[in-house]
Amino acid sequence: LLATATHDTKRGEDARARLYALSEAPALWGRSVERWRAMHRDAVVALPDGPAPEPSTEWLLYQALAGIWPGDGRPPSAGALAHLETRFLPYLEKALREAKTRTSWTEVQADYEEAVASYARRLFDPARPEFLADFSAVLHPFAAAGRVNSLAQTLVKLTAPGIPDIYQGSEAEDFSLVDPDNRQPVNFAALADRLDELIPEAPGAETVGEPARLGRRKQALIAGVLAFRASQPELFSDGDYHPLTVEGLRARHAMAFARRLNERVAITIVPRLVLGAVDLDTDQVPASWWGDTMVALDGDLADRPLQDVTTGRHLRAGGHLPLADLLSAHPVSLLFG
């Protein structure tokens, strides 16, 4: 079973995909957290057993908030901040109690919990524009890289050996927190309506060249690839798995593999570690950034006609698949031939 979200995940799959990008710039993130801690130093309460929140909990607050914050680079509206706060505070209570460092479900330390919650509430205060603007600006490139990560992990889940599992509602964007936030009722009617709009087009084609919402791209990708899987069931149930070599300037920034059964082949190509390379307006990694990076094909994988399932485009593979060409119209690629 290939799952990226369940009823018990502590953060939604797209929130985690964004947080993966923090590992690409740990120094920048560390400096930013220290700056935000300084902005809110007067909110730390001195309790007999230590400061509340302590530095590790401050780090938890900013990291968890980074996973669910709007990713467009602009400070949220007052209404959006209020909504985030109503979701975040129950998550925080559960995180503190299950960490069992200074409070727990069986021995609640009310003074400590209230001090941490009071600190957290300041992070949603519209009257603190300096923090809101700074936090939003720092998160903008991480959010863009996270959206690419989301599509990459989705395609890998749908095509790697195993059975892909899609938790209820997460075929669209999933920036949920721990339960009850990740168990909210799903608007299946809205998802179905949007799916009806996407089906006539090639998966992902409706988003080329515009800063489309992650949910629309992700749902189109899932719908298209699942339809493709349904048309080739034996390829994915019985097909072999072959890792492919990526070569060139950005070789460490992509991964590829093939599923093969007799004469049929499906090739998955996804980017990785793209923080700073993603165009913040389109969520695309520019073709120029990839340079000479390519996926090497050998044996009977080379020199065959292929179709990109994600865009509908036809091409003929030689011995290499250039990523500047393949990943210029859509962040990920699935080729069939």
Salt bridges, closest charged atoms under 4 A:
ASP8 OD1 - LYS10 NZ 3.64
GLU13 OE2 - LYS218 NZ 2.58
ASP14 OD2 - LYS218 NZ 2.81
GLU34 OE2 - ARG37 NH1 3.16
ASP42 OD1 - ARG122 NH2 2.90
ASP49 OD1 - ARG102 NH2 2.78
GLU54 OE1 - ARG102 NH1 3.50
GLU58 OE1 - ARG37 NE 2.89
ASP72 OD2 - ARG74 NH2 2.99
GLU93 OE2 - ARG97 NH2 3.40
GLU98 OE2 - LYS94 NZ 3.96
GLU113 OE2 - ARG97 NE 2.77
GLU114 OE2 - ARG121 NH2 2.50
ASP125 OD2 - ARG128 NE 3.81
ASP134 OD2 - ARG35 NE 2.66
GLU173 OE1 - ARG194 NH2 3.96
GLU173 OE2 - ARG213 NH2 2.88
ASP179 OD1 - LYS94 NZ 2.84
ASP179 OD1 - ARG183 NH2 3.70
ASP181 OD2 - ARG87 NH2 2.88
GLU197 OE1 - ARG216 NH1 3.47
GLU247 OE1 - HIS320 NE2 3.48
ASP283 OD2 - ARG147 NE 2.53
ASP300 OD1 - ARG260 NH1 2.53
ASP303 OD1 - ARG316 NE 3.23
ASP325 OD2 - ARG313 NH2 2.63
